[in-house]
């Protein structure tokens, strides 16, 4: 059986208020536009999550809010505090509890870049992959029966995009 992961770093956040906690930073205008563009891109390629595991930070939640309107259906959204600035091992542990065939994870760097790199057997050719800038999205497939069977190096990168490539 094939499982699909859509791994997205939150869109560009605002630094306008230096007194605001990191957890509560919203998206800036560029981030809002990028999230909407990502939703359109995912929909146009048929990358439709059935389950979304999202950090509980405001910028990840707002990234999902920007993506969701472009997608058909209503995936199950679960806010996961453990994904806030999680390292790759925590992200792997969270994903191993997923139940849908197509799962989206929305998180933060540096953990999400490391997680993406460790998951796939061969990285995409895109030069932005290792940097995993804001809004970067990897689509990978795994020949496993259950997410509990997931381990590093098992993924096949199917697609990778950064928002500037969509808008540009």
VMD Tcl script that builds the backbone (N, CA, C; Angstrom):
set m [mol new atoms 504]
animate dup $m
set s [atomselect $m all]
$s set {name element resname resid chain x y z} {
  {N N UNK 1 A 0.844 -1.183 0.000}
  {CA C UNK 1 A 0.000 0.000 0.000}
  {C C UNK 1 A 0.886 1.243 0.000}
  {N N UNK 2 A 0.388 2.311 -0.589}
  {CA C UNK 2 A 1.149 3.555 -0.661}
  {C C UNK 2 A 0.552 4.595 0.276}
  {N N UNK 3 A 1.426 5.238 1.012}
  {CA C UNK 3 A 1.055 6.389 1.841}
  {C C UNK 3 A 1.703 7.621 1.211}
  {N N UNK 4 A 1.042 8.765 1.349}
  {CA C UNK 4 A 1.581 10.011 0.811}
  {C C UNK 4 A 1.685 11.040 1.931}
  {N N UNK 5 A 2.816 11.735 1.957}
  {CA C UNK 5 A 3.050 12.811 2.917}
  {C C UNK 5 A 3.213 14.119 2.170}
  {N N UNK 6 A 2.526 15.133 2.654}
  {CA C UNK 6 A 2.708 16.507 2.195}
  {C C UNK 6 A 3.334 17.240 3.376}
  {N N UNK 7 A 4.587 17.616 3.240}
  {CA C UNK 7 A 5.350 18.201 4.350}
  {C C UNK 7 A 5.603 19.673 4.062}
  {N N UNK 8 A 4.947 20.541 4.825}
  {CA C UNK 8 A 4.963 21.977 4.550}
  {C C UNK 8 A 5.529 22.768 5.729}
  {N N UNK 9 A 6.475 23.634 5.412}
  {CA C UNK 9 A 6.917 24.608 6.413}
  {C C UNK 9 A 5.931 25.777 6.367}
  {N N UNK 10 A 5.632 26.347 7.520}
  {CA C UNK 10 A 4.704 27.490 7.571}
  {C C UNK 10 A 5.133 28.576 6.590}
  {N N UNK 11 A 4.167 29.358 6.156}
  {CA C UNK 11 A 4.432 30.480 5.260}
  {C C UNK 11 A 5.105 31.618 6.045}
  {N N UNK 12 A 5.525 32.631 5.322}
  {CA C UNK 12 A 6.292 33.745 5.891}
  {C C UNK 12 A 5.510 34.444 7.007}
  {N N UNK 13 A 6.164 34.577 8.155}
  {CA C UNK 13 A 5.501 35.190 9.308}
  {C C UNK 13 A 5.954 36.628 9.506}
  {N N UNK 14 A 5.196 37.322 10.314}
  {CA C UNK 14 A 5.441 38.732 10.580}
  {C C UNK 14 A 6.362 38.907 11.789}
  {N N UNK 15 A 7.270 39.862 11.656}
  {CA C UNK 15 A 8.150 40.237 12.770}
  {C C UNK 15 A 7.882 41.686 13.173}
  {N N UNK 16 A 6.698 42.205 12.830}
  {CA C UNK 16 A 6.381 43.610 13.076}
  {C C UNK 16 A 6.370 43.986 14.555}
  {N N UNK 17 A 5.985 43.069 15.412}
  {CA C UNK 17 A 5.889 43.352 16.841}
  {C C UNK 17 A 6.977 42.573 17.583}
  {N N UNK 18 A 8.086 43.230 17.935}
  {CA C UNK 18 A 9.188 42.521 18.586}
  {C C UNK 18 A 8.853 42.007 19.990}
  {N N UNK 19 A 7.749 42.485 20.575}
  {CA C UNK 19 A 7.374 42.024 21.913}
  {C C UNK 19 A 6.495 40.777 21.864}
  {N N UNK 20 A 6.031 40.414 20.668}
  {CA C UNK 20 A 5.149 39.252 20.524}
  {C C UNK 20 A 5.938 37.958 20.719}
  {N N UNK 21 A 5.322 37.000 21.369}
  {CA C UNK 21 A 5.985 35.711 21.546}
  {C C UNK 21 A 6.118 35.019 20.195}
  {N N UNK 22 A 7.140 34.216 20.039}
  {CA C UNK 22 A 7.369 33.489 18.795}
  {C C UNK 22 A 6.153 32.639 18.431}
  {N N UNK 23 A 5.565 32.002 19.411}
  {CA C UNK 23 A 4.431 31.106 19.200}
  {C C UNK 23 A 3.225 31.836 18.609}
  {N N UNK 24 A 3.091 33.129 18.895}
  {CA C UNK 24 A 1.919 33.900 18.506}
  {C C UNK 24 A 2.119 34.765 17.266}
  {N N UNK 25 A 3.255 34.626 16.578}
  {CA C UNK 25 A 3.480 35.456 15.388}
  {C C UNK 25 A 2.529 35.052 14.260}
  {N N UNK 26 A 1.851 36.038 13.638}
  {CA C UNK 26 A 0.944 35.750 12.523}
  {C C UNK 26 A 1.723 35.687 11.200}
  {N N UNK 27 A 1.019 35.425 10.125}
  {CA C UNK 27 A 1.615 35.513 8.796}
  {C C UNK 27 A 1.644 36.970 8.356}
  {N N UNK 28 A 2.648 37.322 7.564}
  {CA C UNK 28 A 2.617 38.649 6.952}
  {C C UNK 28 A 1.842 38.536 5.632}
  {N N UNK 29 A 1.713 39.635 4.907}
  {CA C UNK 29 A 0.912 39.615 3.675}
  {C C UNK 29 A 1.482 38.634 2.656}
  {N N UNK 30 A 2.799 38.600 2.545}
  {CA C UNK 30 A 3.438 37.660 1.619}
  {C C UNK 30 A 3.125 36.216 2.011}
  {N N UNK 31 A 3.130 35.935 3.305}
  {CA C UNK 31 A 2.819 34.596 3.791}
  {C C UNK 31 A 1.381 34.197 3.511}
  {N N UNK 32 A 0.462 35.143 3.684}
  {CA C UNK 32 A -0.952 34.862 3.387}
  {C C UNK 32 A -1.140 34.520 1.916}
  {N N UNK 33 A -0.493 35.287 1.034}
  {CA C UNK 33 A -0.589 35.025 -0.405}
  {C C UNK 33 A 0.048 33.681 -0.749}
  {N N UNK 34 A 1.179 33.391 -0.127}
  {CA C UNK 34 A 1.881 32.127 -0.396}
  {C C UNK 34 A 1.040 30.930 0.036}
  {N N UNK 35 A 0.378 31.025 1.173}
  {CA C UNK 35 A -0.464 29.917 1.646}
  {C C UNK 35 A -1.600 29.661 0.653}
  {N N UNK 36 A -2.222 30.718 0.171}
  {CA C UNK 36 A -3.287 30.560 -0.820}
  {C C UNK 36 A -2.741 29.931 -2.109}
  {N N UNK 37 A -1.564 30.384 -2.546}
  {CA C UNK 37 A -0.933 29.811 -3.743}
  {C C UNK 37 A -0.621 28.329 -3.540}
  {N N UNK 38 A -0.160 27.978 -2.354}
  {CA C UNK 38 A 0.135 26.564 -2.065}
  {C C UNK 38 A -1.135 25.716 -2.147}
  {N N UNK 39 A -2.221 26.236 -1.622}
  {CA C UNK 39 A -3.487 25.519 -1.706}
  {C C UNK 39 A -3.887 25.253 -3.151}
  {N N UNK 40 A -3.765 26.260 -3.989}
  {CA C UNK 40 A -4.090 26.106 -5.413}
  {C C UNK 40 A -3.160 25.096 -6.080}
  {N N UNK 41 A -1.884 25.167 -5.758}
  {CA C UNK 41 A -0.898 24.246 -6.328}
  {C C UNK 41 A -1.207 22.802 -5.923}
  {N N UNK 42 A -1.466 22.592 -4.636}
  {CA C UNK 42 A -1.789 21.241 -4.163}
  {C C UNK 42 A -3.039 20.710 -4.864}
  {N N UNK 43 A -4.064 21.527 -4.923}
  {CA C UNK 43 A -5.319 21.115 -5.540}
  {C C UNK 43 A -5.128 20.784 -7.024}
  {N N UNK 44 A -4.359 21.606 -7.725}
  {CA C UNK 44 A -4.168 21.414 -9.167}
  {C C UNK 44 A -3.432 20.116 -9.473}
  {N N UNK 45 A -2.699 19.609 -8.514}
  {CA C UNK 45 A -1.943 18.367 -8.707}
  {C C UNK 45 A -2.594 17.148 -8.038}
  {N N UNK 46 A -3.719 17.378 -7.407}
  {CA C UNK 46 A -4.420 16.273 -6.769}
  {C C UNK 46 A -3.789 15.821 -5.459}
  {N N UNK 47 A -2.987 16.688 -4.860}
  {CA C UNK 47 A -2.374 16.385 -3.559}
  {C C UNK 47 A -3.331 16.868 -2.467}
  {N N UNK 48 A -4.263 16.038 -2.123}
  {CA C UNK 48 A -5.333 16.422 -1.213}
  {C C UNK 48 A -5.190 15.639 0.095}
  {N N UNK 49 A -4.833 16.318 1.178}
  {CA C UNK 49 A -4.691 15.596 2.453}
  {C C UNK 49 A -6.040 15.164 3.016}
  {N N UNK 50 A -6.030 14.006 3.639}
  {CA C UNK 50 A -7.212 13.520 4.351}
  {C C UNK 50 A -7.086 13.834 5.841}
  {N N UNK 51 A -5.858 14.059 6.265}
  {CA C UNK 51 A -5.543 14.341 7.672}
  {C C UNK 51 A -4.430 15.373 7.687}
  {N N UNK 52 A -4.554 16.370 8.569}
  {CA C UNK 52 A -3.548 17.417 8.703}
  {C C UNK 52 A -3.065 17.439 10.150}
  {N N UNK 53 A -1.771 17.287 10.317}
  {CA C UNK 53 A -1.125 17.376 11.636}
  {C C UNK 53 A -0.362 18.685 11.638}
  {N N UNK 54 A -0.747 19.596 12.501}
  {CA C UNK 54 A -0.253 20.967 12.442}
  {C C UNK 54 A 0.262 21.413 13.807}
  {N N UNK 55 A 1.430 22.038 13.806}
  {CA C UNK 55 A 1.918 22.693 15.016}
  {C C UNK 55 A 0.833 23.642 15.506}
  {N N UNK 56 A 0.787 23.868 16.802}
  {CA C UNK 56 A -0.245 24.762 17.337}
  {C C UNK 56 A 0.154 26.234 17.323}
  {N N UNK 57 A 1.299 26.572 16.741}
  {CA C UNK 57 A 1.703 27.974 16.624}
  {C C UNK 57 A 0.750 28.703 15.670}
  {N N UNK 58 A 0.571 29.986 15.884}
  {CA C UNK 58 A -0.366 30.760 15.068}
  {C C UNK 58 A 0.021 30.731 13.594}
  {N N UNK 59 A 1.300 30.866 13.262}
  {CA C UNK 59 A 1.697 30.928 11.859}
  {C C UNK 59 A 1.465 29.616 11.111}
  {N N UNK 60 A 1.545 28.477 11.799}
  {CA C UNK 60 A 1.243 27.207 11.126}
  {C C UNK 60 A -0.264 27.058 10.951}
  {N N UNK 61 A -1.025 27.451 11.952}
  {CA C UNK 61 A -2.492 27.378 11.840}
  {C C UNK 61 A -3.002 28.290 10.731}
  {N N UNK 62 A -2.407 29.493 10.623}
  {CA C UNK 62 A -2.810 30.429 9.573}
  {C C UNK 62 A -2.355 29.945 8.196}
  {N N UNK 63 A -1.245 29.232 8.146}
  {CA C UNK 63 A -0.817 28.641 6.874}
  {C C UNK 63 A -1.871 27.645 6.416}
  {N N UNK 64 A -2.332 26.784 7.333}
  {CA C UNK 64 A -3.380 25.834 6.977}
  {C C UNK 64 A -4.657 26.571 6.570}
  {N N UNK 65 A -5.025 27.604 7.287}
  {CA C UNK 65 A -6.234 28.375 6.957}
  {C C UNK 65 A -6.158 28.976 5.561}
  {N N UNK 66 A -4.952 29.314 5.126}
  {CA C UNK 66 A -4.777 29.856 3.778}
  {C C UNK 66 A -4.812 28.788 2.700}
  {N N UNK 67 A -4.334 27.596 3.008}
  {CA C UNK 67 A -4.298 26.484 2.057}
  {C C UNK 67 A -5.683 25.866 1.882}
  {N N UNK 68 A -6.372 25.647 2.991}
  {CA C UNK 68 A -7.601 24.848 3.024}
  {C C UNK 68 A -8.697 25.252 2.035}
  {N N UNK 69 A -8.979 26.551 1.826}
  {CA C UNK 69 A -10.093 26.897 0.932}
  {C C UNK 69 A -9.952 26.370 -0.497}
  {N N UNK 70 A -8.746 26.122 -0.958}
  {CA C UNK 70 A -8.533 25.657 -2.328}
  {C C UNK 70 A -8.732 24.152 -2.474}
  {N N UNK 71 A -8.821 23.450 -1.354}
  {CA C UNK 71 A -8.888 21.992 -1.386}
  {C C UNK 71 A -10.316 21.491 -1.246}
  {N N UNK 72 A -10.648 20.441 -1.987}
  {CA C UNK 72 A -11.977 19.852 -1.819}
  {C C UNK 72 A -12.040 19.049 -0.517}
  {N N UNK 73 A -13.244 18.927 0.010}
  {CA C UNK 73 A -13.414 18.121 1.224}
  {C C UNK 73 A -12.941 18.834 2.471}
  {N N UNK 74 A -13.048 18.129 3.567}
  {CA C UNK 74 A -12.643 18.673 4.859}
  {C C UNK 74 A -11.780 17.648 5.579}
  {N N UNK 75 A -10.457 17.787 5.457}
  {CA C UNK 75 A -9.594 16.829 6.148}
  {C C UNK 75 A -9.694 16.993 7.665}
  {N N UNK 76 A -9.317 15.964 8.354}
  {CA C UNK 76 A -9.263 16.008 9.814}
  {C C UNK 76 A -8.047 16.830 10.206}
  {N N UNK 77 A -8.257 17.922 10.939}
  {CA C UNK 77 A -7.172 18.773 11.417}
  {C C UNK 77 A -6.910 18.459 12.878}
  {N N UNK 78 A -5.657 18.155 13.182}
  {CA C UNK 78 A -5.260 17.935 14.570}
  {C C UNK 78 A -4.097 18.860 14.883}
  {N N UNK 79 A -4.287 19.742 15.865}
  {CA C UNK 79 A -3.193 20.601 16.320}
  {C C UNK 79 A -2.307 19.787 17.243}
  {N N UNK 80 A -1.020 19.811 16.955}
  {CA C UNK 80 A -0.043 19.018 17.706}
  {C C UNK 80 A 0.994 19.942 18.339}
  {N N UNK 81 A 0.843 20.265 19.632}
  {CA C UNK 81 A 1.844 21.105 20.285}
  {C C UNK 81 A 3.259 20.544 20.156}
  {N N UNK 82 A 3.401 19.237 20.073}
  {CA C UNK 82 A 4.728 18.616 19.962}
  {C C UNK 82 A 5.447 19.014 18.672}
  {N N UNK 83 A 4.701 19.461 17.656}
  {CA C UNK 83 A 5.321 19.853 16.386}
  {C C UNK 83 A 5.914 21.262 16.418}
  {N N UNK 84 A 5.629 22.031 17.471}
  {CA C UNK 84 A 6.178 23.386 17.574}
  {C C UNK 84 A 7.690 23.290 17.767}
  {N N UNK 85 A 8.427 23.701 16.757}
  {CA C UNK 85 A 9.902 23.645 16.739}
  {C C UNK 85 A 10.445 22.241 17.006}
  {N N UNK 86 A 9.728 21.235 16.550}
  {CA C UNK 86 A 10.128 19.841 16.761}
  {C C UNK 86 A 11.327 19.475 15.905}
  {N N UNK 87 A 12.128 18.576 16.435}
  {CA C UNK 87 A 13.204 17.971 15.660}
  {C C UNK 87 A 12.654 16.830 14.836}
  {N N UNK 88 A 13.499 16.262 14.002}
  {CA C UNK 88 A 13.025 15.225 13.083}
  {C C UNK 88 A 12.525 13.972 13.793}
  {N N UNK 89 A 13.127 13.592 14.906}
  {CA C UNK 89 A 12.671 12.388 15.607}
  {C C UNK 89 A 11.271 12.566 16.191}
  {N N UNK 90 A 10.982 13.760 16.686}
  {CA C UNK 90 A 9.637 14.039 17.208}
  {C C UNK 90 A 8.631 14.041 16.055}
  {N N UNK 91 A 9.008 14.647 14.937}
  {CA C UNK 91 A 8.108 14.675 13.784}
  {C C UNK 91 A 7.811 13.251 13.295}
  {N N UNK 92 A 8.829 12.415 13.284}
  {CA C UNK 92 A 8.634 11.020 12.887}
  {C C UNK 92 A 7.677 10.319 13.847}
  {N N UNK 93 A 7.861 10.529 15.128}
  {CA C UNK 93 A 6.993 9.896 16.130}
  {C C UNK 93 A 5.547 10.351 15.973}
  {N N UNK 94 A 5.329 11.634 15.712}
  {CA C UNK 94 A 3.975 12.158 15.518}
  {C C UNK 94 A 3.354 11.539 14.266}
  {N N UNK 95 A 4.109 11.517 13.170}
  {CA C UNK 95 A 3.584 10.987 11.914}
  {C C UNK 95 A 3.264 9.496 12.019}
  {N N UNK 96 A 4.001 8.775 12.808}
  {CA C UNK 96 A 3.742 7.332 12.963}
  {C C UNK 96 A 2.361 7.041 13.563}
  {N N UNK 97 A 1.718 8.057 14.148}
  {CA C UNK 97 A 0.374 7.876 14.716}
  {C C UNK 97 A -0.740 8.322 13.761}
  {N N UNK 98 A -0.370 8.764 12.562}
  {CA C UNK 98 A -1.375 9.183 11.581}
  {C C UNK 98 A -2.176 7.977 11.117}
  {N N UNK 99 A -3.367 8.235 10.606}
  {CA C UNK 99 A -4.213 7.120 10.173}
  {C C UNK 99 A -4.636 7.194 8.712}
  {N N UNK 100 A -4.646 8.363 8.103}
  {CA C UNK 100 A -5.106 8.509 6.721}
  {C C UNK 100 A -4.010 8.106 5.731}
  {N N UNK 101 A -4.407 7.833 4.508}
  {CA C UNK 101 A -3.428 7.483 3.475}
  {C C UNK 101 A -2.620 8.690 3.014}
  {N N UNK 102 A -3.250 9.864 2.977}
  {CA C UNK 102 A -2.550 11.097 2.598}
  {C C UNK 102 A -2.598 12.057 3.773}
  {N N UNK 103 A -1.419 12.362 4.287}
  {CA C UNK 103 A -1.292 13.184 5.491}
  {C C UNK 103 A -0.450 14.412 5.176}
  {N N UNK 104 A -0.881 15.552 5.698}
  {CA C UNK 104 A -0.097 16.780 5.611}
  {C C UNK 104 A 0.421 17.103 6.999}
  {N N UNK 105 A 1.701 17.466 7.069}
  {CA C UNK 105 A 2.303 17.929 8.313}
  {C C UNK 105 A 2.783 19.352 8.072}
  {N N UNK 106 A 2.402 20.265 8.963}
  {CA C UNK 106 A 2.826 21.667 8.860}
  {C C UNK 106 A 3.654 21.993 10.089}
  {N N UNK 107 A 4.903 22.374 9.864}
  {CA C UNK 107 A 5.817 22.614 10.973}
  {C C UNK 107 A 6.798 23.741 10.711}
  {N N UNK 108 A 7.944 23.638 11.378}
  {CA C UNK 108 A 8.922 24.727 11.455}
  {C C UNK 108 A 10.330 24.238 11.123}
  {N N UNK 109 A 11.163 25.178 10.732}
  {CA C UNK 109 A 12.590 24.908 10.607}
  {C C UNK 109 A 13.255 25.173 11.949}
  {N N UNK 110 A 14.373 24.552 12.245}
  {CA C UNK 110 A 15.172 23.720 11.348}
  {C C UNK 110 A 14.710 22.256 11.272}
  {N N UNK 111 A 13.813 21.850 12.144}
  {CA C UNK 111 A 13.426 20.446 12.213}
  {C C UNK 111 A 12.800 19.906 10.947}
  {N N UNK 112 A 11.965 20.712 10.279}
  {CA C UNK 112 A 11.264 20.199 9.106}
  {C C UNK 112 A 12.229 19.947 7.952}
  {N N UNK 113 A 13.257 20.773 7.811}
  {CA C UNK 113 A 14.255 20.561 6.749}
  {C C UNK 113 A 15.012 19.259 6.998}
  {N N UNK 114 A 15.413 19.056 8.231}
  {CA C UNK 114 A 16.128 17.818 8.579}
  {C C UNK 114 A 15.216 16.605 8.386}
  {N N UNK 115 A 13.970 16.723 8.795}
  {CA C UNK 115 A 13.014 15.630 8.659}
  {C C UNK 115 A 12.838 15.261 7.180}
  {N N UNK 116 A 12.632 16.268 6.335}
  {CA C UNK 116 A 12.458 16.029 4.900}
  {C C UNK 116 A 13.675 15.323 4.319}
  {N N UNK 117 A 14.838 15.814 4.665}
  {CA C UNK 117 A 16.080 15.241 4.130}
  {C C UNK 117 A 16.272 13.790 4.572}
  {N N UNK 118 A 15.937 13.504 5.805}
  {CA C UNK 118 A 16.123 12.147 6.325}
  {C C UNK 118 A 15.064 11.166 5.818}
  {N N UNK 119 A 13.881 11.676 5.470}
  {CA C UNK 119 A 12.782 10.799 5.045}
  {C C UNK 119 A 12.968 10.200 3.655}
  {N N UNK 120 A 13.495 11.003 2.733}
  {CA C UNK 120 A 13.560 10.546 1.348}
  {C C UNK 120 A 14.885 9.849 1.046}
  {N N UNK 121 A 14.793 8.815 0.209}
  {CA C UNK 121 A 15.991 8.073 -0.186}
  {C C UNK 121 A 16.884 8.938 -1.073}
  {N N UNK 122 A 16.262 9.755 -1.913}
  {CA C UNK 122 A 16.985 10.637 -2.825}
  {C C UNK 122 A 16.303 11.996 -2.809}
  {N N UNK 123 A 17.033 13.065 -2.487}
  {CA C UNK 123 A 16.392 14.382 -2.408}
  {C C UNK 123 A 15.990 14.901 -3.786}
  {N N UNK 124 A 14.976 15.763 -3.819}
  {CA C UNK 124 A 14.621 16.403 -5.089}
  {C C UNK 124 A 15.789 17.256 -5.585}
  {N N UNK 125 A 15.818 17.533 -6.868}
  {CA C UNK 125 A 16.916 18.301 -7.460}
  {C C UNK 125 A 16.828 19.795 -7.162}
  {N N UNK 126 A 15.697 20.256 -6.687}
  {CA C UNK 126 A 15.493 21.676 -6.410}
  {C C UNK 126 A 16.558 22.177 -5.430}
  {N N UNK 127 A 17.290 23.257 -5.790}
  {CA C UNK 127 A 18.357 23.755 -4.916}
  {C C UNK 127 A 17.858 24.311 -3.573}
  {N N UNK 128 A 16.558 24.580 -3.459}
  {CA C UNK 128 A 15.998 25.102 -2.212}
  {C C UNK 128 A 15.667 24.006 -1.203}
  {N N UNK 129 A 15.754 22.739 -1.610}
  {CA C UNK 129 A 15.310 21.652 -0.744}
  {C C UNK 129 A 16.037 21.639 0.599}
  {N N UNK 130 A 17.337 21.723 0.609}
  {CA C UNK 130 A 18.088 21.637 1.874}
  {C C UNK 130 A 17.817 22.836 2.790}
  {N N UNK 131 A 17.545 23.996 2.192}
  {CA C UNK 131 A 17.255 25.197 2.983}
  {C C UNK 131 A 15.825 25.177 3.517}
  {N N UNK 132 A 14.910 24.592 2.782}
  {CA C UNK 132 A 13.489 24.495 3.139}
  {C C UNK 132 A 12.937 25.846 3.607}
  {N N UNK 133 A 12.894 26.825 2.686}
  {CA C UNK 133 A 12.421 28.159 3.071}
  {C C UNK 133 A 10.938 28.156 3.450}
  {N N UNK 134 A 10.455 29.271 3.945}
  {CA C UNK 134 A 9.051 29.345 4.357}
  {C C UNK 134 A 8.141 28.949 3.198}
  {N N UNK 135 A 7.141 28.143 3.519}
  {CA C UNK 135 A 6.196 27.666 2.524}
  {C C UNK 135 A 6.673 26.477 1.702}
  {N N UNK 136 A 7.924 26.088 1.863}
  {CA C UNK 136 A 8.434 24.935 1.104}
  {C C UNK 136 A 7.558 23.717 1.382}
  {N N UNK 137 A 7.289 22.955 0.331}
  {CA C UNK 137 A 6.404 21.793 0.444}
  {C C UNK 137 A 6.973 20.614 -0.332}
  {N N UNK 138 A 7.172 19.525 0.376}
  {CA C UNK 138 A 7.607 18.262 -0.212}
  {C C UNK 138 A 6.416 17.322 -0.274}
  {N N UNK 139 A 6.265 16.628 -1.383}
  {CA C UNK 139 A 5.289 15.552 -1.490}
  {C C UNK 139 A 6.100 14.275 -1.689}
  {N N UNK 140 A 5.923 13.326 -0.782}
  {CA C UNK 140 A 6.675 12.074 -0.836}
  {C C UNK 140 A 5.730 10.900 -0.684}
  {N N UNK 141 A 6.097 9.782 -1.288}
  {CA C UNK 141 A 5.294 8.569 -1.145}
  {C C UNK 141 A 6.125 7.492 -0.467}
  {N N UNK 142 A 5.421 6.582 0.192}
  {CA C UNK 142 A 6.044 5.524 0.985}
  {C C UNK 142 A 5.301 4.227 0.721}
  {N N UNK 143 A 6.022 3.182 0.427}
  {CA C UNK 143 A 5.414 1.866 0.209}
  {C C UNK 143 A 5.344 1.142 1.554}
  {N N UNK 144 A 4.357 1.537 2.343}
  {CA C UNK 144 A 4.142 0.957 3.673}
  {C C UNK 144 A 2.650 0.732 3.864}
  {N N UNK 145 A 2.307 -0.185 4.747}
  {CA C UNK 145 A 0.901 -0.466 5.031}
  {C C UNK 145 A 0.315 0.482 6.064}
  {N N UNK 146 A 1.156 0.949 6.975}
  {CA C UNK 146 A 0.700 1.835 8.051}
  {C C UNK 146 A 1.809 2.829 8.365}
  {N N UNK 147 A 1.410 4.019 8.794}
  {CA C UNK 147 A 2.408 5.036 9.163}
  {C C UNK 147 A 3.312 4.550 10.291}
  {N N UNK 148 A 2.813 3.642 11.104}
  {CA C UNK 148 A 3.631 3.091 12.195}
  {C C UNK 148 A 4.875 2.387 11.662}
  {N N UNK 149 A 4.852 1.973 10.395}
  {CA C UNK 149 A 5.989 1.286 9.771}
  {C C UNK 149 A 7.020 2.244 9.188}
  {N N UNK 150 A 6.749 3.529 9.229}
  {CA C UNK 150 A 7.608 4.531 8.608}
  {C C UNK 150 A 8.966 4.622 9.286}
  {N N UNK 151 A 9.998 4.782 8.464}
  {CA C UNK 151 A 11.336 5.049 8.980}
  {C C UNK 151 A 12.078 5.947 7.991}
  {N N UNK 152 A 13.201 6.459 8.419}
  {CA C UNK 152 A 14.003 7.338 7.570}
  {C C UNK 152 A 14.495 6.603 6.332}
  {N N UNK 153 A 14.616 7.350 5.241}
  {CA C UNK 153 A 15.149 6.818 4.001}
  {C C UNK 153 A 14.171 6.009 3.173}
  {N N UNK 154 A 12.927 5.901 3.610}
  {CA C UNK 154 A 11.938 5.075 2.918}
  {C C UNK 154 A 11.139 5.837 1.853}
  {N N UNK 155 A 11.243 7.147 1.849}
  {CA C UNK 155 A 10.386 7.949 0.980}
  {C C UNK 155 A 10.935 8.167 -0.408}
  {N N UNK 156 A 10.013 8.313 -1.342}
  {CA C UNK 156 A 10.339 8.721 -2.704}
  {C C UNK 156 A 9.784 10.123 -2.899}
  {N N UNK 157 A 10.665 11.076 -3.169}
  {CA C UNK 157 A 10.220 12.451 -3.404}
  {C C UNK 157 A 9.450 12.501 -4.718}
  {N N UNK 158 A 8.218 12.972 -4.673}
  {CA C UNK 158 A 7.368 13.069 -5.860}
  {C C UNK 158 A 7.283 14.489 -6.396}
  {N N UNK 159 A 7.402 15.459 -5.498}
  {CA C UNK 159 A 7.295 16.853 -5.898}
  {C C UNK 159 A 7.884 17.716 -4.790}
  {N N UNK 160 A 8.346 18.891 -5.165}
  {CA C UNK 160 A 8.841 19.859 -4.181}
  {C C UNK 160 A 8.661 21.232 -4.797}
  {N N UNK 161 A 8.157 22.156 -3.984}
  {CA C UNK 161 A 7.892 23.505 -4.473}
  {C C UNK 161 A 8.134 24.518 -3.363}
  {N N UNK 162 A 8.545 25.711 -3.744}
  {CA C UNK 162 A 8.566 26.856 -2.825}
  {C C UNK 162 A 7.638 27.905 -3.411}
  {N N UNK 163 A 6.996 28.701 -2.571}
  {CA C UNK 163 A 5.987 29.643 -3.066}
  {C C UNK 163 A 6.451 30.561 -4.188}
  {N N UNK 164 A 7.704 30.981 -4.179}
  {CA C UNK 164 A 8.166 31.894 -5.242}
  {C C UNK 164 A 8.120 31.234 -6.614}
  {N N UNK 165 A 8.199 29.897 -6.662}
  {CA C UNK 165 A 8.115 29.195 -7.938}
  {C C UNK 165 A 6.678 29.123 -8.450}
  {N N UNK 166 A 5.724 29.216 -7.554}
  {CA C UNK 166 A 4.315 29.206 -7.959}
  {C C UNK 166 A 3.923 30.583 -8.485}
  {N N UNK 167 A 4.237 31.587 -7.681}
  {CA C UNK 167 A 3.850 32.966 -8.022}
  {C C UNK 167 A 4.719 33.531 -9.151}
  {N N UNK 168 A 5.976 33.058 -9.221}
  {CA C UNK 168 A 6.937 33.644 -10.148}
  {C C UNK 168 A 6.818 33.127 -11.542}
}
mol reanalyze $m
mol bondsrecalc $m
mol representation Tube
mol addrep $m
